[in-house]
């Protein structure tokens, strides 16, 4: 997925947060519930991982607000 960083960034930028399938939201629930899955904790491991974690957290919040 990240073999081509430009394509990956373009996919993230064009992601339609209002149109996330319910099964995907259910699949990500355990990850979001894990106390270690925060921007701060991920930043201790990798800056890129922290930004991606933050994006996931916020896109799910956006989806819930949108719906």
HTML snippet that shows the backbone in 3Dmol.js (N, CA, C, O; Angstrom):
<script src="https://3Dmol.org/build/3Dmol-min.js"></script>
<div id="view" style="width:600px;height:400px;position:relative"></div>
<script>
const pdb = `
ATOM      1  N   UNK A   1       0.817  -1.190   0.000  1.00  0.00           N
ATOM      2  CA  UNK A   1       0.000   0.000   0.000  1.00  0.00           C
ATOM      3  C   UNK A   1       0.862   1.256   0.000  1.00  0.00           C
ATOM      4  O   UNK A   1       0.534   2.248  -0.651  1.00  0.00           O
ATOM      5  N   UNK A   2       1.962   1.202   0.734  1.00  0.00           N
ATOM      6  CA  UNK A   2       2.808   2.386   0.815  1.00  0.00           C
ATOM      7  C   UNK A   2       4.067   2.268  -0.040  1.00  0.00           C
ATOM      8  O   UNK A   2       5.017   3.032   0.134  1.00  0.00           O
ATOM      9  N   UNK A   3       4.068   1.311  -0.960  1.00  0.00           N
ATOM     10  CA  UNK A   3       5.221   1.152  -1.840  1.00  0.00           C
ATOM     11  C   UNK A   3       5.433   2.405  -2.679  1.00  0.00           C
ATOM     12  O   UNK A   3       6.563   2.769  -3.005  1.00  0.00           O
ATOM     13  N   UNK A   4       4.330   3.055  -3.020  1.00  0.00           N
ATOM     14  CA  UNK A   4       4.402   4.301  -3.767  1.00  0.00           C
ATOM     15  C   UNK A   4       3.793   5.392  -2.878  1.00  0.00           C
ATOM     16  O   UNK A   4       2.572   5.552  -2.860  1.00  0.00           O
ATOM     17  N   UNK A   5       4.615   6.139  -2.144  1.00  0.00           N
ATOM     18  CA  UNK A   5       4.096   7.124  -1.188  1.00  0.00           C
ATOM     19  C   UNK A   5       3.171   8.173  -1.798  1.00  0.00           C
ATOM     20  O   UNK A   5       2.198   8.580  -1.165  1.00  0.00           O
ATOM     21  N   UNK A   6       3.460   8.611  -3.008  1.00  0.00           N
ATOM     22  CA  UNK A   6       2.609   9.627  -3.630  1.00  0.00           C
ATOM     23  C   UNK A   6       1.199   9.097  -3.841  1.00  0.00           C
ATOM     24  O   UNK A   6       0.226   9.797  -3.561  1.00  0.00           O
ATOM     25  N   UNK A   7       1.077   7.871  -4.330  1.00  0.00           N
ATOM     26  CA  UNK A   7      -0.238   7.264  -4.553  1.00  0.00           C
ATOM     27  C   UNK A   7      -0.958   7.106  -3.211  1.00  0.00           C
ATOM     28  O   UNK A   7      -2.153   7.382  -3.104  1.00  0.00           O
ATOM     29  N   UNK A   8      -0.227   6.661  -2.196  1.00  0.00           N
ATOM     30  CA  UNK A   8      -0.822   6.487  -0.874  1.00  0.00           C
ATOM     31  C   UNK A   8      -1.360   7.814  -0.338  1.00  0.00           C
ATOM     32  O   UNK A   8      -2.493   7.871   0.142  1.00  0.00           O
ATOM     33  N   UNK A   9      -0.573   8.866  -0.413  1.00  0.00           N
ATOM     34  CA  UNK A   9      -1.000  10.185   0.071  1.00  0.00           C
ATOM     35  C   UNK A   9      -2.209  10.666  -0.726  1.00  0.00           C
ATOM     36  O   UNK A   9      -3.145  11.216  -0.144  1.00  0.00           O
ATOM     37  N   UNK A  10      -2.211  10.474  -2.024  1.00  0.00           N
ATOM     38  CA  UNK A  10      -3.353  10.864  -2.850  1.00  0.00           C
ATOM     39  C   UNK A  10      -4.616  10.104  -2.453  1.00  0.00           C
ATOM     40  O   UNK A  10      -5.706  10.677  -2.437  1.00  0.00           O
ATOM     41  N   UNK A  11      -4.478   8.819  -2.133  1.00  0.00           N
ATOM     42  CA  UNK A  11      -5.627   8.018  -1.705  1.00  0.00           C
ATOM     43  C   UNK A  11      -6.170   8.514  -0.367  1.00  0.00           C
ATOM     44  O   UNK A  11      -7.383   8.587  -0.173  1.00  0.00           O
ATOM     45  N   UNK A  12      -5.277   8.852   0.547  1.00  0.00           N
ATOM     46  CA  UNK A  12      -5.709   9.364   1.848  1.00  0.00           C
ATOM     47  C   UNK A  12      -6.422  10.700   1.666  1.00  0.00           C
ATOM     48  O   UNK A  12      -7.467  10.935   2.271  1.00  0.00           O
ATOM     49  N   UNK A  13      -5.868  11.561   0.846  1.00  0.00           N
ATOM     50  CA  UNK A  13      -6.467  12.879   0.617  1.00  0.00           C
ATOM     51  C   UNK A  13      -7.846  12.783  -0.021  1.00  0.00           C
ATOM     52  O   UNK A  13      -8.719  13.600   0.272  1.00  0.00           O
ATOM     53  N   UNK A  14      -8.051  11.806  -0.880  1.00  0.00           N
ATOM     54  CA  UNK A  14      -9.328  11.704  -1.596  1.00  0.00           C
ATOM     55  C   UNK A  14     -10.323  10.770  -0.904  1.00  0.00           C
ATOM     56  O   UNK A  14     -11.410  10.529  -1.429  1.00  0.00           O
ATOM     57  N   UNK A  15      -9.963  10.246   0.262  1.00  0.00           N
ATOM     58  CA  UNK A  15     -10.840   9.319   0.982  1.00  0.00           C
ATOM     59  C   UNK A  15     -12.145  10.006   1.341  1.00  0.00           C
ATOM     60  O   UNK A  15     -12.144  11.130   1.844  1.00  0.00           O
ATOM     61  N   UNK A  16     -13.253   9.333   1.082  1.00  0.00           N
ATOM     62  CA  UNK A  16     -14.579   9.872   1.358  1.00  0.00           C
ATOM     63  C   UNK A  16     -15.019   9.445   2.756  1.00  0.00           C
ATOM     64  O   UNK A  16     -15.615   8.380   2.916  1.00  0.00           O
ATOM     65  N   UNK A  17     -14.737  10.248   3.754  1.00  0.00           N
ATOM     66  CA  UNK A  17     -15.030   9.917   5.137  1.00  0.00           C
ATOM     67  C   UNK A  17     -16.503   9.764   5.453  1.00  0.00           C
ATOM     68  O   UNK A  17     -16.864   9.107   6.429  1.00  0.00           O
ATOM     69  N   UNK A  18     -17.346  10.355   4.652  1.00  0.00           N
ATOM     70  CA  UNK A  18     -18.778  10.236   4.895  1.00  0.00           C
ATOM     71  C   UNK A  18     -19.356   8.922   4.371  1.00  0.00           C
ATOM     72  O   UNK A  18     -20.498   8.580   4.681  1.00  0.00           O
ATOM     73  N   UNK A  19     -18.580   8.188   3.585  1.00  0.00           N
ATOM     74  CA  UNK A  19     -19.062   6.960   2.955  1.00  0.00           C
ATOM     75  C   UNK A  19     -18.280   5.722   3.394  1.00  0.00           C
ATOM     76  O   UNK A  19     -17.851   4.939   2.547  1.00  0.00           O
ATOM     77  N   UNK A  20     -18.088   5.533   4.685  1.00  0.00           N
ATOM     78  CA  UNK A  20     -17.369   4.364   5.172  1.00  0.00           C
ATOM     79  C   UNK A  20     -18.378   3.249   5.412  1.00  0.00           C
ATOM     80  O   UNK A  20     -19.388   3.450   6.087  1.00  0.00           O
ATOM     81  N   UNK A  21     -18.102   2.083   4.861  1.00  0.00           N
ATOM     82  CA  UNK A  21     -18.980   0.932   5.058  1.00  0.00           C
ATOM     83  C   UNK A  21     -19.063   0.583   6.539  1.00  0.00           C
ATOM     84  O   UNK A  21     -18.081   0.695   7.273  1.00  0.00           O
ATOM     85  N   UNK A  22     -20.243   0.161   6.964  1.00  0.00           N
ATOM     86  CA  UNK A  22     -20.453  -0.194   8.368  1.00  0.00           C
ATOM     87  C   UNK A  22     -19.522  -1.314   8.836  1.00  0.00           C
ATOM     88  O   UNK A  22     -19.046  -1.292   9.970  1.00  0.00           O
ATOM     89  N   UNK A  23     -19.265  -2.284   7.973  1.00  0.00           N
ATOM     90  CA  UNK A  23     -18.391  -3.397   8.372  1.00  0.00           C
ATOM     91  C   UNK A  23     -16.973  -2.912   8.632  1.00  0.00           C
ATOM     92  O   UNK A  23     -16.275  -3.459   9.484  1.00  0.00           O
ATOM     93  N   UNK A  24     -16.547  -1.890   7.903  1.00  0.00           N
ATOM     94  CA  UNK A  24     -15.209  -1.345   8.132  1.00  0.00           C
ATOM     95  C   UNK A  24     -15.149  -0.616   9.470  1.00  0.00           C
ATOM     96  O   UNK A  24     -14.157  -0.710  10.192  1.00  0.00           O
ATOM     97  N   UNK A  25     -16.215   0.108   9.796  1.00  0.00           N
ATOM     98  CA  UNK A  25     -16.266   0.806  11.077  1.00  0.00           C
ATOM     99  C   UNK A  25     -16.258  -0.198  12.231  1.00  0.00           C
ATOM    100  O   UNK A  25     -15.605   0.028  13.249  1.00  0.00           O
ATOM    101  N   UNK A  26     -16.976  -1.295  12.070  1.00  0.00           N
ATOM    102  CA  UNK A  26     -16.998  -2.333  13.109  1.00  0.00           C
ATOM    103  C   UNK A  26     -15.629  -2.999  13.239  1.00  0.00           C
ATOM    104  O   UNK A  26     -15.187  -3.301  14.347  1.00  0.00           O
ATOM    105  N   UNK A  27     -14.965  -3.225  12.114  1.00  0.00           N
ATOM    106  CA  UNK A  27     -13.635  -3.852  12.147  1.00  0.00           C
ATOM    107  C   UNK A  27     -12.594  -2.977  12.846  1.00  0.00           C
ATOM    108  O   UNK A  27     -11.664  -3.497  13.463  1.00  0.00           O
ATOM    109  N   UNK A  28     -12.741  -1.681  12.755  1.00  0.00           N
ATOM    110  CA  UNK A  28     -11.746  -0.778  13.338  1.00  0.00           C
ATOM    111  C   UNK A  28     -12.044  -0.464  14.814  1.00  0.00           C
ATOM    112  O   UNK A  28     -11.185   0.082  15.506  1.00  0.00           O
ATOM    113  N   UNK A  29     -13.232  -0.796  15.299  1.00  0.00           N
ATOM    114  CA  UNK A  29     -13.603  -0.506  16.689  1.00  0.00           C
ATOM    115  C   UNK A  29     -12.594  -1.047  17.712  1.00  0.00           C
ATOM    116  O   UNK A  29     -12.194  -0.307  18.611  1.00  0.00           O
ATOM    117  N   UNK A  30     -12.170  -2.323  17.602  1.00  0.00           N
ATOM    118  CA  UNK A  30     -11.199  -2.825  18.595  1.00  0.00           C
ATOM    119  C   UNK A  30      -9.869  -2.068  18.568  1.00  0.00           C
ATOM    120  O   UNK A  30      -9.221  -1.907  19.602  1.00  0.00           O
ATOM    121  N   UNK A  31      -9.477  -1.618  17.411  1.00  0.00           N
ATOM    122  CA  UNK A  31      -8.221  -0.861  17.298  1.00  0.00           C
ATOM    123  C   UNK A  31      -8.381   0.488  17.993  1.00  0.00           C
ATOM    124  O   UNK A  31      -7.500   0.918  18.738  1.00  0.00           O
ATOM    125  N   UNK A  32      -9.507   1.149  17.747  1.00  0.00           N
ATOM    126  CA  UNK A  32      -9.748   2.448  18.371  1.00  0.00           C
ATOM    127  C   UNK A  32      -9.939   2.328  19.881  1.00  0.00           C
ATOM    128  O   UNK A  32      -9.625   3.260  20.622  1.00  0.00           O
ATOM    129  N   UNK A  33     -10.448   1.194  20.335  1.00  0.00           N
ATOM    130  CA  UNK A  33     -10.674   0.975  21.770  1.00  0.00           C
ATOM    131  C   UNK A  33      -9.376   0.695  22.523  1.00  0.00           C
ATOM    132  O   UNK A  33      -9.307   0.876  23.739  1.00  0.00           O
ATOM    133  N   UNK A  34      -8.364   0.259  21.812  1.00  0.00           N
ATOM    134  CA  UNK A  34      -7.079  -0.051  22.440  1.00  0.00           C
ATOM    135  C   UNK A  34      -6.461   1.236  22.971  1.00  0.00           C
ATOM    136  O   UNK A  34      -6.260   2.188  22.216  1.00  0.00           O
ATOM    137  N   UNK A  35      -6.160   1.268  24.267  1.00  0.00           N
ATOM    138  CA  UNK A  35      -5.663   2.500  24.892  1.00  0.00           C
ATOM    139  C   UNK A  35      -4.340   2.984  24.325  1.00  0.00           C
ATOM    140  O   UNK A  35      -4.010   4.162  24.463  1.00  0.00           O
ATOM    141  N   UNK A  36      -3.584   2.116  23.697  1.00  0.00           N
ATOM    142  CA  UNK A  36      -2.310   2.509  23.110  1.00  0.00           C
ATOM    143  C   UNK A  36      -2.429   3.145  21.734  1.00  0.00           C
ATOM    144  O   UNK A  36      -1.450   3.662  21.196  1.00  0.00           O
ATOM    145  N   UNK A  37      -3.622   3.106  21.169  1.00  0.00           N
ATOM    146  CA  UNK A  37      -3.824   3.660  19.834  1.00  0.00           C
ATOM    147  C   UNK A  37      -4.222   5.128  19.943  1.00  0.00           C
ATOM    148  O   UNK A  37      -5.377   5.503  19.744  1.00  0.00           O
ATOM    149  N   UNK A  38      -3.223   5.939  20.267  1.00  0.00           N
ATOM    150  CA  UNK A  38      -3.411   7.389  20.343  1.00  0.00           C
ATOM    151  C   UNK A  38      -2.269   8.051  19.584  1.00  0.00           C
ATOM    152  O   UNK A  38      -1.234   7.440  19.317  1.00  0.00           O
ATOM    153  N   UNK A  39      -2.482   9.286  19.255  1.00  0.00           N
ATOM    154  CA  UNK A  39      -1.436  10.042  18.571  1.00  0.00           C
ATOM    155  C   UNK A  39      -0.161  10.066  19.413  1.00  0.00           C
ATOM    156  O   UNK A  39       0.936   9.846  18.901  1.00  0.00           O
ATOM    157  N   UNK A  40      -0.317  10.333  20.701  1.00  0.00           N
ATOM    158  CA  UNK A  40       0.839  10.467  21.593  1.00  0.00           C
ATOM    159  C   UNK A  40       1.627   9.160  21.712  1.00  0.00           C
ATOM    160  O   UNK A  40       2.855   9.157  21.632  1.00  0.00           O
ATOM    161  N   UNK A  41       0.914   8.060  21.902  1.00  0.00           N
ATOM    162  CA  UNK A  41       1.605   6.772  22.028  1.00  0.00           C
ATOM    163  C   UNK A  41       2.273   6.359  20.723  1.00  0.00           C
ATOM    164  O   UNK A  41       3.388   5.839  20.726  1.00  0.00           O
ATOM    165  N   UNK A  42       1.601   6.589  19.632  1.00  0.00           N
ATOM    166  CA  UNK A  42       2.172   6.216  18.339  1.00  0.00           C
ATOM    167  C   UNK A  42       3.369   7.101  17.993  1.00  0.00           C
ATOM    168  O   UNK A  42       4.292   6.656  17.311  1.00  0.00           O
ATOM    169  N   UNK A  43       3.357   8.343  18.455  1.00  0.00           N
ATOM    170  CA  UNK A  43       4.466   9.264  18.183  1.00  0.00           C
ATOM    171  C   UNK A  43       5.764   8.783  18.836  1.00  0.00           C
ATOM    172  O   UNK A  43       6.857   9.104  18.368  1.00  0.00           O
ATOM    173  N   UNK A  44       5.638   8.012  19.915  1.00  0.00           N
ATOM    174  CA  UNK A  44       6.823   7.458  20.568  1.00  0.00           C
ATOM    175  C   UNK A  44       7.502   6.413  19.688  1.00  0.00           C
ATOM    176  O   UNK A  44       8.693   6.142  19.842  1.00  0.00           O
ATOM    177  N   UNK A  45       6.747   5.833  18.774  1.00  0.00           N
ATOM    178  CA  UNK A  45       7.266   4.786  17.895  1.00  0.00           C
ATOM    179  C   UNK A  45       7.655   5.326  16.518  1.00  0.00           C
ATOM    180  O   UNK A  45       8.704   4.988  15.970  1.00  0.00           O
ATOM    181  N   UNK A  46       6.765   6.188  15.969  1.00  0.00           N
ATOM    182  CA  UNK A  46       6.995   6.680  14.620  1.00  0.00           C
ATOM    183  C   UNK A  46       6.122   7.903  14.367  1.00  0.00           C
ATOM    184  O   UNK A  46       4.928   7.894  14.664  1.00  0.00           O
ATOM    185  N   UNK A  47       6.712   8.935  13.827  1.00  0.00           N
ATOM    186  CA  UNK A  47       5.942  10.133  13.502  1.00  0.00           C
ATOM    187  C   UNK A  47       4.907   9.826  12.424  1.00  0.00           C
ATOM    188  O   UNK A  47       3.770  10.292  12.498  1.00  0.00           O
ATOM    189  N   UNK A  48       5.302   9.045  11.426  1.00  0.00           N
ATOM    190  CA  UNK A  48       4.363   8.691  10.355  1.00  0.00           C
ATOM    191  C   UNK A  48       3.193   7.884  10.916  1.00  0.00           C
ATOM    192  O   UNK A  48       2.042   8.117  10.546  1.00  0.00           O
ATOM    193  N   UNK A  49       3.484   6.943  11.803  1.00  0.00           N
ATOM    194  CA  UNK A  49       2.422   6.129  12.409  1.00  0.00           C
ATOM    195  C   UNK A  49       1.486   6.994  13.249  1.00  0.00           C
ATOM    196  O   UNK A  49       0.277   6.765  13.270  1.00  0.00           O
ATOM    197  N   UNK A  50       2.039   7.980  13.934  1.00  0.00           N
ATOM    198  CA  UNK A  50       1.197   8.847  14.761  1.00  0.00           C
ATOM    199  C   UNK A  50       0.243   9.665  13.903  1.00  0.00           C
ATOM    200  O   UNK A  50      -0.921   9.836  14.265  1.00  0.00           O
ATOM    201  N   UNK A  51       0.715  10.166  12.783  1.00  0.00           N
ATOM    202  CA  UNK A  51      -0.153  10.931  11.883  1.00  0.00           C
ATOM    203  C   UNK A  51      -1.235  10.043  11.278  1.00  0.00           C
ATOM    204  O   UNK A  51      -2.385  10.461  11.150  1.00  0.00           O
ATOM    205  N   UNK A  52      -0.875   8.843  10.913  1.00  0.00           N
ATOM    206  CA  UNK A  52      -1.849   7.921  10.340  1.00  0.00           C
ATOM    207  C   UNK A  52      -2.877   7.506  11.397  1.00  0.00           C
ATOM    208  O   UNK A  52      -4.070   7.430  11.100  1.00  0.00           O
ATOM    209  N   UNK A  53      -2.432   7.241  12.610  1.00  0.00           N
ATOM    210  CA  UNK A  53      -3.362   6.906  13.689  1.00  0.00           C
ATOM    211  C   UNK A  53      -4.313   8.064  13.948  1.00  0.00           C
ATOM    212  O   UNK A  53      -5.517   7.861  14.107  1.00  0.00           O
ATOM    213  N   UNK A  54      -3.785   9.253  13.988  1.00  0.00           N
ATOM    214  CA  UNK A  54      -4.613  10.439  14.203  1.00  0.00           C
ATOM    215  C   UNK A  54      -5.643  10.600  13.088  1.00  0.00           C
ATOM    216  O   UNK A  54      -6.791  10.964  13.345  1.00  0.00           O
ATOM    217  N   UNK A  55      -5.239  10.334  11.872  1.00  0.00           N
ATOM    218  CA  UNK A  55      -6.160  10.419  10.742  1.00  0.00           C
ATOM    219  C   UNK A  55      -7.291   9.402  10.898  1.00  0.00           C
ATOM    220  O   UNK A  55      -8.459   9.736  10.696  1.00  0.00           O
ATOM    221  N   UNK A  56      -6.952   8.174  11.252  1.00  0.00           N
ATOM    222  CA  UNK A  56      -7.971   7.124  11.427  1.00  0.00           C
ATOM    223  C   UNK A  56      -8.944   7.529  12.532  1.00  0.00           C
ATOM    224  O   UNK A  56     -10.158   7.452  12.344  1.00  0.00           O
ATOM    225  N   UNK A  57      -8.431   7.952  13.662  1.00  0.00           N
ATOM    226  CA  UNK A  57      -9.275   8.361  14.783  1.00  0.00           C
ATOM    227  C   UNK A  57     -10.231   9.467  14.347  1.00  0.00           C
ATOM    228  O   UNK A  57     -11.428   9.411  14.629  1.00  0.00           O
ATOM    229  N   UNK A  58      -9.702  10.454  13.669  1.00  0.00           N
ATOM    230  CA  UNK A  58     -10.522  11.608  13.288  1.00  0.00           C
ATOM    231  C   UNK A  58     -11.469  11.330  12.125  1.00  0.00           C
ATOM    232  O   UNK A  58     -12.546  11.922  12.065  1.00  0.00           O
ATOM    233  N   UNK A  59     -11.101  10.458  11.214  1.00  0.00           N
ATOM    234  CA  UNK A  59     -12.003  10.164  10.099  1.00  0.00           C
ATOM    235  C   UNK A  59     -13.210   9.371  10.594  1.00  0.00           C
ATOM    236  O   UNK A  59     -14.317   9.534  10.080  1.00  0.00           O
ATOM    237  N   UNK A  60     -12.993   8.507  11.600  1.00  0.00           N
ATOM    238  CA  UNK A  60     -14.114   7.760  12.184  1.00  0.00           C
ATOM    239  C   UNK A  60     -15.025   8.725  12.954  1.00  0.00           C
ATOM    240  O   UNK A  60     -16.249   8.623  12.866  1.00  0.00           O
ATOM    241  N   UNK A  61     -14.435   9.655  13.703  1.00  0.00           N
ATOM    242  CA  UNK A  61     -15.244  10.673  14.405  1.00  0.00           C
ATOM    243  C   UNK A  61     -16.046  11.484  13.405  1.00  0.00           C
ATOM    244  O   UNK A  61     -17.237  11.721  13.603  1.00  0.00           O
ATOM    245  N   UNK A  62     -15.397  11.910  12.331  1.00  0.00           N
ATOM    246  CA  UNK A  62     -16.080  12.680  11.292  1.00  0.00           C
ATOM    247  C   UNK A  62     -17.257  11.906  10.736  1.00  0.00           C
ATOM    248  O   UNK A  62     -18.339  12.464  10.556  1.00  0.00           O
ATOM    249  N   UNK A  63     -17.054  10.610  10.458  1.00  0.00           N
ATOM    250  CA  UNK A  63     -18.107   9.781   9.905  1.00  0.00           C
ATOM    251  C   UNK A  63     -19.303   9.707  10.846  1.00  0.00           C
ATOM    252  O   UNK A  63     -20.447   9.797  10.400  1.00  0.00           O
ATOM    253  N   UNK A  64     -19.051   9.545  12.140  1.00  0.00           N
ATOM    254  CA  UNK A  64     -20.145   9.470  13.115  1.00  0.00           C
ATOM    255  C   UNK A  64     -20.903  10.784  13.183  1.00  0.00           C
ATOM    256  O   UNK A  64     -22.131  10.785  13.263  1.00  0.00           O
ATOM    257  N   UNK A  65     -20.192  11.898  13.153  1.00  0.00           N
ATOM    258  CA  UNK A  65     -20.843  13.202  13.179  1.00  0.00           C
ATOM    259  C   UNK A  65     -21.645  13.411  11.890  1.00  0.00           C
ATOM    260  O   UNK A  65     -22.774  13.900  11.928  1.00  0.00           O
ATOM    261  N   UNK A  66     -21.065  13.043  10.771  1.00  0.00           N
ATOM    262  CA  UNK A  66     -21.717  13.224   9.473  1.00  0.00           C
ATOM    263  C   UNK A  66     -23.032  12.444   9.409  1.00  0.00           C
ATOM    264  O   UNK A  66     -24.045  12.952   8.929  1.00  0.00           O
ATOM    265  N   UNK A  67     -22.999  11.198   9.901  1.00  0.00           N
ATOM    266  CA  UNK A  67     -24.198  10.361   9.848  1.00  0.00           C
ATOM    267  C   UNK A  67     -25.222  10.835  10.856  1.00  0.00           C
ATOM    268  O   UNK A  67     -26.302  10.253  10.959  1.00  0.00           O
TER     269      UNK A  67
END
`;
const viewer = $3Dmol.createViewer("view");
viewer.addModel(pdb, "pdb");
viewer.setStyle({}, {cartoon: {color: "spectrum"}});
viewer.zoomTo();
viewer.render();
</script>
